[in-house]
Each structure stands twice: as structure tokens, then as C-alpha cells.
């Protein structure tokens, strides 16, 4: 499982930043573009996607990793 990906506010718009990284991976003008980029990275790495609002607080999250509690159908 890879690093969780965070979509965070950036002086130039929005950024995708891997958890624990000092540098951002991608900078975009629109939050939706950053979310799309982070979703692809999270899917490839089977990690979590955490979307922050303008205030920096987490407002949404998606999991692209293995489900620790799979349903028992």
C-alpha cells in the first residue's frame, strides 16, 4: 500500500501531496483537477485520498486500498 494522497490548498491553486512528503506532486488551478490527479495516484498505489477544503480541514476521503473489512456475501 502506497502513501496516502492529500489534495490541499496551494498558493497557485490546489496541490496533490503524498503523506509525509515535503514537496508536492502536482499543482493545478482547479481543485477538481487536483482531485482527479490524486484519485489516479491513489488508485495506482492502493492508498487513501484525502480532500481538504480551503480552510485546510479534511472534507472528504476515498479509499483505493484493500478493504480491511470486506463484506461477507
PyMOL Python script that loads the backbone (N, CA, C, O; Angstrom):
from pymol import cmd

cmd.read_pdbstr("""\
ATOM      1  N   UNK A   1       0.842  -1.173   0.000  1.00  0.00           N
ATOM      2  CA  UNK A   1       0.000   0.000   0.000  1.00  0.00           C
ATOM      3  C   UNK A   1       0.886   1.235   0.000  1.00  0.00           C
ATOM      4  O   UNK A   1       1.841   1.319   0.773  1.00  0.00           O
ATOM      5  N   UNK A   2       0.572   2.201  -0.871  1.00  0.00           N
ATOM      6  CA  UNK A   2       1.384   3.409  -1.014  1.00  0.00           C
ATOM      7  C   UNK A   2       1.011   4.488  -0.018  1.00  0.00           C
ATOM      8  O   UNK A   2       0.230   4.271   0.908  1.00  0.00           O
ATOM      9  N   UNK A   3       1.595   5.662  -0.238  1.00  0.00           N
ATOM     10  CA  UNK A   3       1.338   6.807   0.632  1.00  0.00           C
ATOM     11  C   UNK A   3      -0.043   7.379   0.358  1.00  0.00           C
ATOM     12  O   UNK A   3      -0.490   7.436  -0.788  1.00  0.00           O
ATOM     13  N   UNK A   4      -0.707   7.801   1.419  1.00  0.00           N
ATOM     14  CA  UNK A   4      -1.975   8.498   1.260  1.00  0.00           C
ATOM     15  C   UNK A   4      -1.726   9.790   0.494  1.00  0.00           C
ATOM     16  O   UNK A   4      -0.691  10.433   0.671  1.00  0.00           O
ATOM     17  N   UNK A   5      -2.676  10.169  -0.358  1.00  0.00           N
ATOM     18  CA  UNK A   5      -2.564  11.374  -1.170  1.00  0.00           C
ATOM     19  C   UNK A   5      -3.528  12.430  -0.644  1.00  0.00           C
ATOM     20  O   UNK A   5      -4.704  12.153  -0.410  1.00  0.00           O
ATOM     21  N   UNK A   6      -3.013  13.644  -0.462  1.00  0.00           N
ATOM     22  CA  UNK A   6      -3.810  14.748   0.057  1.00  0.00           C
ATOM     23  C   UNK A   6      -3.973  15.807  -1.025  1.00  0.00           C
ATOM     24  O   UNK A   6      -3.004  16.182  -1.685  1.00  0.00           O
ATOM     25  N   UNK A   7      -5.201  16.287  -1.206  1.00  0.00           N
ATOM     26  CA  UNK A   7      -5.463  17.443  -2.064  1.00  0.00           C
ATOM     27  C   UNK A   7      -5.570  18.630  -1.114  1.00  0.00           C
ATOM     28  O   UNK A   7      -6.457  18.683  -0.262  1.00  0.00           O
ATOM     29  N   UNK A   8      -4.647  19.586  -1.275  1.00  0.00           N
ATOM     30  CA  UNK A   8      -4.539  20.689  -0.324  1.00  0.00           C
ATOM     31  C   UNK A   8      -4.488  22.039  -1.046  1.00  0.00           C
ATOM     32  O   UNK A   8      -4.078  22.115  -2.204  1.00  0.00           O
ATOM     33  N   UNK A   9      -4.910  23.107  -0.347  1.00  0.00           N
ATOM     34  CA  UNK A   9      -4.771  24.445  -0.939  1.00  0.00           C
ATOM     35  C   UNK A   9      -3.296  24.757  -1.178  1.00  0.00           C
ATOM     36  O   UNK A   9      -2.427  24.313  -0.428  1.00  0.00           O
ATOM     37  N   UNK A  10      -3.025  25.525  -2.234  1.00  0.00           N
ATOM     38  CA  UNK A  10      -1.660  25.883  -2.628  1.00  0.00           C
ATOM     39  C   UNK A  10      -1.690  27.331  -3.103  1.00  0.00           C
ATOM     40  O   UNK A  10      -2.711  27.764  -3.638  1.00  0.00           O
ATOM     41  N   UNK A  11      -0.619  28.092  -2.931  1.00  0.00           N
ATOM     42  CA  UNK A  11      -0.621  29.483  -3.408  1.00  0.00           C
ATOM     43  C   UNK A  11      -0.987  29.635  -4.891  1.00  0.00           C
ATOM     44  O   UNK A  11      -1.525  30.666  -5.296  1.00  0.00           O
ATOM     45  N   UNK A  12      -0.699  28.620  -5.686  1.00  0.00           N
ATOM     46  CA  UNK A  12      -1.010  28.661  -7.116  1.00  0.00           C
ATOM     47  C   UNK A  12      -2.298  27.916  -7.463  1.00  0.00           C
ATOM     48  O   UNK A  12      -2.551  27.653  -8.638  1.00  0.00           O
ATOM     49  N   UNK A  13      -3.111  27.572  -6.477  1.00  0.00           N
ATOM     50  CA  UNK A  13      -4.367  26.861  -6.721  1.00  0.00           C
ATOM     51  C   UNK A  13      -4.545  25.717  -5.745  1.00  0.00           C
ATOM     52  O   UNK A  13      -4.842  25.921  -4.568  1.00  0.00           O
ATOM     53  N   UNK A  14      -4.356  24.487  -6.262  1.00  0.00           N
ATOM     54  CA  UNK A  14      -4.518  23.274  -5.453  1.00  0.00           C
ATOM     55  C   UNK A  14      -3.365  22.334  -5.745  1.00  0.00           C
ATOM     56  O   UNK A  14      -2.827  22.326  -6.852  1.00  0.00           O
ATOM     57  N   UNK A  15      -2.985  21.546  -4.757  1.00  0.00           N
ATOM     58  CA  UNK A  15      -1.853  20.637  -4.922  1.00  0.00           C
ATOM     59  C   UNK A  15      -2.207  19.238  -4.448  1.00  0.00           C
ATOM     60  O   UNK A  15      -3.079  19.046  -3.600  1.00  0.00           O
ATOM     61  N   UNK A  16      -1.508  18.272  -5.017  1.00  0.00           N
ATOM     62  CA  UNK A  16      -1.549  16.883  -4.559  1.00  0.00           C
ATOM     63  C   UNK A  16      -0.225  16.649  -3.844  1.00  0.00           C
ATOM     64  O   UNK A  16       0.847  16.926  -4.381  1.00  0.00           O
ATOM     65  N   UNK A  17      -0.320  16.137  -2.634  1.00  0.00           N
ATOM     66  CA  UNK A  17       0.883  15.918  -1.831  1.00  0.00           C
ATOM     67  C   UNK A  17       0.803  14.553  -1.173  1.00  0.00           C
ATOM     68  O   UNK A  17      -0.174  14.244  -0.490  1.00  0.00           O
ATOM     69  N   UNK A  18       1.820  13.742  -1.376  1.00  0.00           N
ATOM     70  CA  UNK A  18       1.894  12.447  -0.717  1.00  0.00           C
ATOM     71  C   UNK A  18       2.150  12.642   0.772  1.00  0.00           C
ATOM     72  O   UNK A  18       2.936  13.502   1.170  1.00  0.00           O
ATOM     73  N   UNK A  19       1.483  11.842   1.585  1.00  0.00           N
ATOM     74  CA  UNK A  19       1.617  11.969   3.035  1.00  0.00           C
ATOM     75  C   UNK A  19       3.079  11.835   3.447  1.00  0.00           C
ATOM     76  O   UNK A  19       3.754  10.876   3.073  1.00  0.00           O
ATOM     77  N   UNK A  20       3.559  12.799   4.217  1.00  0.00           N
ATOM     78  CA  UNK A  20       4.930  12.781   4.706  1.00  0.00           C
ATOM     79  C   UNK A  20       5.931  13.422   3.752  1.00  0.00           C
ATOM     80  O   UNK A  20       7.083  13.637   4.130  1.00  0.00           O
ATOM     81  N   UNK A  21       5.519  13.731   2.528  1.00  0.00           N
ATOM     82  CA  UNK A  21       6.421  14.362   1.567  1.00  0.00           C
ATOM     83  C   UNK A  21       6.563  15.854   1.872  1.00  0.00           C
ATOM     84  O   UNK A  21       5.622  16.490   2.347  1.00  0.00           O
ATOM     85  N   UNK A  22       7.739  16.402   1.597  1.00  0.00           N
ATOM     86  CA  UNK A  22       7.943  17.835   1.776  1.00  0.00           C
ATOM     87  C   UNK A  22       7.570  18.601   0.513  1.00  0.00           C
ATOM     88  O   UNK A  22       7.235  19.784   0.580  1.00  0.00           O
ATOM     89  N   UNK A  23       7.624  17.938  -0.634  1.00  0.00           N
ATOM     90  CA  UNK A  23       7.290  18.582  -1.897  1.00  0.00           C
ATOM     91  C   UNK A  23       5.958  18.050  -2.424  1.00  0.00           C
ATOM     92  O   UNK A  23       5.577  16.911  -2.156  1.00  0.00           O
ATOM     93  N   UNK A  24       5.258  18.903  -3.180  1.00  0.00           N
ATOM     94  CA  UNK A  24       4.002  18.489  -3.788  1.00  0.00           C
ATOM     95  C   UNK A  24       4.287  17.712  -5.070  1.00  0.00           C
ATOM     96  O   UNK A  24       5.332  17.881  -5.697  1.00  0.00           O
ATOM     97  N   UNK A  25       3.342  16.864  -5.442  1.00  0.00           N
ATOM     98  CA  UNK A  25       3.471  16.046  -6.650  1.00  0.00           C
ATOM     99  C   UNK A  25       2.941  16.785  -7.866  1.00  0.00           C
ATOM    100  O   UNK A  25       3.549  16.753  -8.936  1.00  0.00           O
ATOM    101  N   UNK A  26       1.794  17.456  -7.696  1.00  0.00           N
ATOM    102  CA  UNK A  26       1.110  18.142  -8.793  1.00  0.00           C
ATOM    103  C   UNK A  26       0.505  19.435  -8.257  1.00  0.00           C
ATOM    104  O   UNK A  26       0.019  19.473  -7.126  1.00  0.00           O
ATOM    105  N   UNK A  27       0.533  20.501  -9.071  1.00  0.00           N
ATOM    106  CA  UNK A  27      -0.173  21.744  -8.748  1.00  0.00           C
ATOM    107  C   UNK A  27      -1.124  22.033  -9.905  1.00  0.00           C
ATOM    108  O   UNK A  27      -0.733  21.973 -11.071  1.00  0.00           O
ATOM    109  N   UNK A  28      -2.386  22.350  -9.569  1.00  0.00           N
ATOM    110  CA  UNK A  28      -3.396  22.663 -10.581  1.00  0.00           C
ATOM    111  C   UNK A  28      -4.119  23.954 -10.200  1.00  0.00           C
ATOM    112  O   UNK A  28      -4.047  24.410  -9.059  1.00  0.00           O
ATOM    113  N   UNK A  29      -4.812  24.527 -11.169  1.00  0.00           N
ATOM    114  CA  UNK A  29      -5.608  25.732 -10.893  1.00  0.00           C
ATOM    115  C   UNK A  29      -6.904  25.384 -10.172  1.00  0.00           C
ATOM    116  O   UNK A  29      -7.333  26.110  -9.275  1.00  0.00           O
ATOM    117  N   UNK A  30      -7.522  24.285 -10.560  1.00  0.00           N
ATOM    118  CA  UNK A  30      -8.825  23.912 -10.018  1.00  0.00           C
ATOM    119  C   UNK A  30      -8.710  22.714  -9.073  1.00  0.00           C
ATOM    120  O   UNK A  30      -7.919  21.801  -9.311  1.00  0.00           O
ATOM    121  N   UNK A  31      -9.499  22.726  -8.010  1.00  0.00           N
ATOM    122  CA  UNK A  31      -9.484  21.624  -7.057  1.00  0.00           C
ATOM    123  C   UNK A  31      -9.888  20.316  -7.735  1.00  0.00           C
ATOM    124  O   UNK A  31      -9.311  19.268  -7.444  1.00  0.00           O
ATOM    125  N   UNK A  32     -10.863  20.365  -8.628  1.00  0.00           N
ATOM    126  CA  UNK A  32     -11.333  19.150  -9.298  1.00  0.00           C
ATOM    127  C   UNK A  32     -10.206  18.483 -10.099  1.00  0.00           C
ATOM    128  O   UNK A  32     -10.129  17.256 -10.153  1.00  0.00           O
ATOM    129  N   UNK A  33      -9.340  19.282 -10.716  1.00  0.00           N
ATOM    130  CA  UNK A  33      -8.198  18.722 -11.452  1.00  0.00           C
ATOM    131  C   UNK A  33      -7.214  18.040 -10.504  1.00  0.00           C
ATOM    132  O   UNK A  33      -6.660  16.988 -10.823  1.00  0.00           O
ATOM    133  N   UNK A  34      -7.003  18.644  -9.340  1.00  0.00           N
ATOM    134  CA  UNK A  34      -6.121  18.040  -8.343  1.00  0.00           C
ATOM    135  C   UNK A  34      -6.727  16.745  -7.817  1.00  0.00           C
ATOM    136  O   UNK A  34      -6.013  15.767  -7.594  1.00  0.00           O
ATOM    137  N   UNK A  35      -8.040  16.736  -7.619  1.00  0.00           N
ATOM    138  CA  UNK A  35      -8.723  15.529  -7.141  1.00  0.00           C
ATOM    139  C   UNK A  35      -8.576  14.408  -8.166  1.00  0.00           C
ATOM    140  O   UNK A  35      -8.295  13.265  -7.804  1.00  0.00           O
ATOM    141  N   UNK A  36      -8.763  14.730  -9.438  1.00  0.00           N
ATOM    142  CA  UNK A  36      -8.612  13.719 -10.498  1.00  0.00           C
ATOM    143  C   UNK A  36      -7.205  13.126 -10.498  1.00  0.00           C
ATOM    144  O   UNK A  36      -7.037  11.912 -10.605  1.00  0.00           O
ATOM    145  N   UNK A  37      -6.193  13.993 -10.376  1.00  0.00           N
ATOM    146  CA  UNK A  37      -4.803  13.523 -10.358  1.00  0.00           C
ATOM    147  C   UNK A  37      -4.546  12.659  -9.128  1.00  0.00           C
ATOM    148  O   UNK A  37      -3.918  11.605  -9.227  1.00  0.00           O
ATOM    149  N   UNK A  38      -5.027  13.100  -7.975  1.00  0.00           N
ATOM    150  CA  UNK A  38      -4.824  12.356  -6.728  1.00  0.00           C
ATOM    151  C   UNK A  38      -5.558  11.020  -6.754  1.00  0.00           C
ATOM    152  O   UNK A  38      -5.066  10.022  -6.227  1.00  0.00           O
ATOM    153  N   UNK A  39      -6.735  11.006  -7.368  1.00  0.00           N
ATOM    154  CA  UNK A  39      -7.517   9.770  -7.478  1.00  0.00           C
ATOM    155  C   UNK A  39      -6.743   8.727  -8.300  1.00  0.00           C
ATOM    156  O   UNK A  39      -6.728   7.545  -7.957  1.00  0.00           O
ATOM    157  N   UNK A  40      -6.112   9.168  -9.367  1.00  0.00           N
ATOM    158  CA  UNK A  40      -5.329   8.251 -10.195  1.00  0.00           C
ATOM    159  C   UNK A  40      -4.126   7.715  -9.422  1.00  0.00           C
ATOM    160  O   UNK A  40      -3.843   6.518  -9.459  1.00  0.00           O
ATOM    161  N   UNK A  41      -3.421   8.603  -8.722  1.00  0.00           N
ATOM    162  CA  UNK A  41      -2.259   8.184  -7.927  1.00  0.00           C
ATOM    163  C   UNK A  41      -2.697   7.216  -6.828  1.00  0.00           C
ATOM    164  O   UNK A  41      -2.075   6.171  -6.639  1.00  0.00           O
ATOM    165  N   UNK A  42      -3.761   7.559  -6.107  1.00  0.00           N
ATOM    166  CA  UNK A  42      -4.253   6.708  -5.026  1.00  0.00           C
ATOM    167  C   UNK A  42      -4.671   5.338  -5.541  1.00  0.00           C
ATOM    168  O   UNK A  42      -4.418   4.321  -4.896  1.00  0.00           O
ATOM    169  N   UNK A  43      -5.310   5.315  -6.704  1.00  0.00           N
ATOM    170  CA  UNK A  43      -5.706   4.046  -7.304  1.00  0.00           C
ATOM    171  C   UNK A  43      -4.508   3.185  -7.654  1.00  0.00           C
ATOM    172  O   UNK A  43      -4.501   1.979  -7.406  1.00  0.00           O
ATOM    173  N   UNK A  44      -3.495   3.813  -8.230  1.00  0.00           N
ATOM    174  CA  UNK A  44      -2.283   3.075  -8.597  1.00  0.00           C
ATOM    175  C   UNK A  44      -1.548   2.547  -7.373  1.00  0.00           C
ATOM    176  O   UNK A  44      -0.976   1.458  -7.409  1.00  0.00           O
ATOM    177  N   UNK A  45      -1.562   3.317  -6.291  1.00  0.00           N
ATOM    178  CA  UNK A  45      -0.820   2.946  -5.082  1.00  0.00           C
ATOM    179  C   UNK A  45      -1.683   2.206  -4.062  1.00  0.00           C
ATOM    180  O   UNK A  45      -1.186   1.796  -3.014  1.00  0.00           O
ATOM    181  N   UNK A  46      -2.957   2.034  -4.357  1.00  0.00           N
ATOM    182  CA  UNK A  46      -3.898   1.415  -3.424  1.00  0.00           C
ATOM    183  C   UNK A  46      -3.825   2.089  -2.059  1.00  0.00           C
ATOM    184  O   UNK A  46      -3.585   1.445  -1.037  1.00  0.00           O
ATOM    185  N   UNK A  47      -4.039   3.403  -2.070  1.00  0.00           N
ATOM    186  CA  UNK A  47      -3.942   4.188  -0.841  1.00  0.00           C
ATOM    187  C   UNK A  47      -5.197   5.029  -0.646  1.00  0.00           C
ATOM    188  O   UNK A  47      -6.155   4.918  -1.411  1.00  0.00           O
ATOM    189  N   UNK A  48      -5.184   5.862   0.372  1.00  0.00           N
ATOM    190  CA  UNK A  48      -6.308   6.733   0.695  1.00  0.00           C
ATOM    191  C   UNK A  48      -6.156   8.072  -0.021  1.00  0.00           C
ATOM    192  O   UNK A  48      -5.043   8.548  -0.238  1.00  0.00           O
ATOM    193  N   UNK A  49      -7.278   8.665  -0.380  1.00  0.00           N
ATOM    194  CA  UNK A  49      -7.330  10.012  -0.934  1.00  0.00           C
ATOM    195  C   UNK A  49      -8.043  10.883   0.082  1.00  0.00           C
ATOM    196  O   UNK A  49      -9.177  10.592   0.464  1.00  0.00           O
ATOM    197  N   UNK A  50      -7.388  11.953   0.524  1.00  0.00           N
ATOM    198  CA  UNK A  50      -7.977  12.871   1.492  1.00  0.00           C
ATOM    199  C   UNK A  50      -8.075  14.246   0.843  1.00  0.00           C
ATOM    200  O   UNK A  50      -7.072  14.804   0.397  1.00  0.00           O
ATOM    201  N   UNK A  51      -9.288  14.789   0.793  1.00  0.00           N
ATOM    202  CA  UNK A  51      -9.542  16.062   0.139  1.00  0.00           C
ATOM    203  C   UNK A  51      -9.770  17.120   1.208  1.00  0.00           C
ATOM    204  O   UNK A  51     -10.675  17.004   2.034  1.00  0.00           O
ATOM    205  N   UNK A  52      -8.938  18.151   1.177  1.00  0.00           N
ATOM    206  CA  UNK A  52      -9.024  19.234   2.150  1.00  0.00           C
ATOM    207  C   UNK A  52      -9.790  20.405   1.536  1.00  0.00           C
ATOM    208  O   UNK A  52      -9.747  20.617   0.324  1.00  0.00           O
ATOM    209  N   UNK A  53     -10.483  21.153   2.374  1.00  0.00           N
ATOM    210  CA  UNK A  53     -11.156  22.369   1.934  1.00  0.00           C
ATOM    211  C   UNK A  53     -10.189  23.542   1.959  1.00  0.00           C
ATOM    212  O   UNK A  53      -9.018  23.384   2.304  1.00  0.00           O
ATOM    213  N   UNK A  54     -10.684  24.720   1.592  1.00  0.00           N
ATOM    214  CA  UNK A  54      -9.848  25.926   1.593  1.00  0.00           C
ATOM    215  C   UNK A  54      -9.281  26.233   2.967  1.00  0.00           C
ATOM    216  O   UNK A  54      -8.222  26.849   3.083  1.00  0.00           O
ATOM    217  N   UNK A  55      -9.993  25.798   4.023  1.00  0.00           N
ATOM    218  CA  UNK A  55      -9.537  26.036   5.390  1.00  0.00           C
ATOM    219  C   UNK A  55      -8.501  25.018   5.852  1.00  0.00           C
ATOM    220  O   UNK A  55      -7.992  25.113   6.970  1.00  0.00           O
ATOM    221  N   UNK A  56      -8.183  24.040   4.994  1.00  0.00           N
ATOM    222  CA  UNK A  56      -7.182  23.032   5.333  1.00  0.00           C
ATOM    223  C   UNK A  56      -7.746  21.798   6.022  1.00  0.00           C
ATOM    224  O   UNK A  56      -7.043  20.800   6.181  1.00  0.00           O
ATOM    225  N   UNK A  57      -9.018  21.857   6.435  1.00  0.00           N
ATOM    226  CA  UNK A  57      -9.645  20.721   7.110  1.00  0.00           C
ATOM    227  C   UNK A  57     -10.060  19.656   6.092  1.00  0.00           C
ATOM    228  O   UNK A  57     -10.476  19.984   4.980  1.00  0.00           O
ATOM    229  N   UNK A  58      -9.947  18.390   6.473  1.00  0.00           N
ATOM    230  CA  UNK A  58     -10.375  17.299   5.593  1.00  0.00           C
ATOM    231  C   UNK A  58     -11.889  17.369   5.437  1.00  0.00           C
ATOM    232  O   UNK A  58     -12.621  17.401   6.427  1.00  0.00           O
ATOM    233  N   UNK A  59     -12.357  17.394   4.184  1.00  0.00           N
ATOM    234  CA  UNK A  59     -13.796  17.475   3.928  1.00  0.00           C
ATOM    235  C   UNK A  59     -14.339  16.213   3.298  1.00  0.00           C
ATOM    236  O   UNK A  59     -15.549  15.987   3.310  1.00  0.00           O
ATOM    237  N   UNK A  60     -13.456  15.377   2.740  1.00  0.00           N
ATOM    238  CA  UNK A  60     -13.891  14.121   2.122  1.00  0.00           C
ATOM    239  C   UNK A  60     -12.702  13.183   2.019  1.00  0.00           C
ATOM    240  O   UNK A  60     -11.545  13.602   2.059  1.00  0.00           O
ATOM    241  N   UNK A  61     -13.022  11.894   1.884  1.00  0.00           N
ATOM    242  CA  UNK A  61     -11.958  10.901   1.703  1.00  0.00           C
ATOM    243  C   UNK A  61     -12.498   9.724   0.924  1.00  0.00           C
ATOM    244  O   UNK A  61     -13.687   9.408   0.980  1.00  0.00           O
ATOM    245  N   UNK A  62     -11.595   9.078   0.192  1.00  0.00           N
ATOM    246  CA  UNK A  62     -11.916   7.870  -0.563  1.00  0.00           C
ATOM    247  C   UNK A  62     -10.803   6.868  -0.328  1.00  0.00           C
ATOM    248  O   UNK A  62      -9.640   7.240  -0.172  1.00  0.00           O
ATOM    249  N   UNK A  63     -11.162   5.607  -0.304  1.00  0.00           N
ATOM    250  CA  UNK A  63     -10.180   4.552  -0.120  1.00  0.00           C
ATOM    251  C   UNK A  63     -10.001   3.787  -1.414  1.00  0.00           C
ATOM    252  O   UNK A  63     -10.974   3.333  -2.016  1.00  0.00           O
ATOM    253  N   UNK A  64      -8.769   3.645  -1.837  1.00  0.00           N
ATOM    254  CA  UNK A  64      -8.452   2.870  -3.032  1.00  0.00           C
ATOM    255  C   UNK A  64      -7.581   1.673  -2.679  1.00  0.00           C
ATOM    256  O   UNK A  64      -7.029   1.012  -3.558  1.00  0.00           O
ATOM    257  N   UNK A  65      -7.463   1.402  -1.378  1.00  0.00           N
ATOM    258  CA  UNK A  65      -6.672   0.256  -0.930  1.00  0.00           C
ATOM    259  C   UNK A  65      -7.540  -0.968  -0.755  1.00  0.00           C
ATOM    260  O   UNK A  65      -8.720  -0.974  -1.105  1.00  0.00           O
ATOM    261  N   UNK A  66      -6.944  -1.983  -0.216  1.00  0.00           N
ATOM    262  CA  UNK A  66      -7.699  -3.212   0.079  1.00  0.00           C
ATOM    263  C   UNK A  66      -8.618  -2.938   1.249  1.00  0.00           C
ATOM    264  O   UNK A  66      -8.203  -2.322   2.230  1.00  0.00           O
ATOM    265  N   UNK A  67      -9.841  -3.378   1.163  1.00  0.00           N
ATOM    266  CA  UNK A  67     -10.820  -3.176   2.215  1.00  0.00           C
ATOM    267  C   UNK A  67     -10.464  -4.053   3.418  1.00  0.00           C
ATOM    268  O   UNK A  67     -10.449  -5.278   3.301  1.00  0.00           O
ATOM    269  N   UNK A  68     -10.174  -3.432   4.587  1.00  0.00           N
ATOM    270  CA  UNK A  68      -9.822  -4.237   5.760  1.00  0.00           C
ATOM    271  C   UNK A  68     -11.023  -4.998   6.322  1.00  0.00           C
ATOM    272  O   UNK A  68     -10.854  -5.915   7.125  1.00  0.00           O
ATOM    273  N   UNK A  69     -12.239  -4.623   5.903  1.00  0.00           N
ATOM    274  CA  UNK A  69     -13.451  -5.272   6.389  1.00  0.00           C
ATOM    275  C   UNK A  69     -14.338  -5.656   5.201  1.00  0.00           C
ATOM    276  O   UNK A  69     -15.418  -5.089   5.036  1.00  0.00           O
ATOM    277  N   UNK A  70     -13.908  -6.593   4.385  1.00  0.00           N
ATOM    278  CA  UNK A  70     -14.711  -6.962   3.219  1.00  0.00           C
ATOM    279  C   UNK A  70     -16.060  -7.533   3.649  1.00  0.00           C
ATOM    280  O   UNK A  70     -16.177  -8.168   4.697  1.00  0.00           O
ATOM    281  N   UNK A  71     -17.068  -7.296   2.822  1.00  0.00           N
ATOM    282  CA  UNK A  71     -18.392  -7.824   3.154  1.00  0.00           C
ATOM    283  C   UNK A  71     -18.399  -9.337   2.980  1.00  0.00           C
ATOM    284  O   UNK A  71     -17.670  -9.892   2.158  1.00  0.00           O
ATOM    285  N   UNK A  72     -19.235  -9.981   3.771  1.00  0.00           N
ATOM    286  CA  UNK A  72     -19.333 -11.461   3.733  1.00  0.00           C
ATOM    287  C   UNK A  72     -20.626 -11.834   3.045  1.00  0.00           C
ATOM    288  O   UNK A  72     -21.626 -12.115   3.705  1.00  0.00           O
ATOM    289  N   UNK A  73     -20.615 -11.840   1.732  1.00  0.00           N
ATOM    290  CA  UNK A  73     -21.824 -12.170   0.956  1.00  0.00           C
ATOM    291  C   UNK A  73     -22.003 -13.640   0.824  1.00  0.00           C
ATOM    292  O   UNK A  73     -22.965 -14.092   0.204  1.00  0.00           O
TER     293      UNK A  73
END
""", "prot")
cmd.dss("prot")
cmd.show_as("cartoon", "prot")
cmd.util.cbc("prot")
cmd.orient("prot")
